[in-house]
Amino acid sequence: IVVVGVMSTMYAKIDPSLGIIAKINRTLDTTGCMSSQTKNVVSGVLFGTGLWVALIITMRYSLKVLLSYHGWMFAQHGKISRATRIWMGLVKIFSGRKPMLYSFQTSLPRLPVPAVKDTVDRYLESVKPLMKESDFKRMTVLAQDFAVSLGPKLQWYLKLKSWWATNYVSDWWEEYVYLRGRGPLMVNSNYYAMDLLYVMPTQIQAARAGNSIHAILLYRRRLDREEIKPILLLGSTVPLCSAQWERMFNTSRIPGEETD
């Protein structure tokens, strides 16, 4: 649409590029192998494409900056401040009318890295009810030593990883918590479905299996077409990550001795 609009304005002898198309035209003129009309068309297409890419990048970055606002999390329940209402309106504008399943993936803010002191304090607070007083004092000394010795070095590596990874925890969580977990998969990890929660149309097992497979394939078709709506919070404003849908199908877990 952007390219067509630019070409239409050029046909009407209006320059929407403020001289950029003319500069591109002069650059192409050095080749000497294009006619005047061809150079105008190529210049318009190049400018329109560049403008379209710039608009997409600007909207995605603007949405990413907007989604970094967390003031709505700390507001009193049932009350929304004026600043939050304005923020919600801007997020909806930059989100588009009908966002698809993965529309927000490149605009989601990165997972922030907490400070070492905050991590140590939360750890001590969580283990205090589980330890004897003597053990907790010993753990406090070890935690404080970690915060001033090894902690800052590991924190630097963690921040470095957070710069190029959208979520610095995901790969570690997948390997050490999921793939290395030796507990039963059906209850602890894998999801499953039943066809008897609301209605049981038939008692024939083959027919029930066929209905389940048909419903699953219909869902997969919607997933492949990204017709499933992303999960939105706060009045359909704040999107959640949709990465969990990416490997719902065509994924297999191969067993291993220490890690799958």
Secondary structure, 3 states (H helix, E strand, C coil): CHHHHHHHHHHCCCCCCCCHHHHHHHHHHCCCCCCHHHHHHHHHHHHHHHHHHHHHHHHHHHHHHHHCCCHHHHCCCCCCCHHHHHHHHHHHHHHCCCCCCCCCHHHCCCCCCCCHHHHHHHHHHHHHHHCCHHHHHHHHHHHHHHHHCHHHHHHHHHHHHHHHCCCCCHHHHHHHHHHCCCCCHHHHCCCCCCCCCCCCCCCCHHHHHHHHHHHHHHHHHHHHCCCCCCCEECCCCEECCCHHHCCCCCCCCCCCCCCC
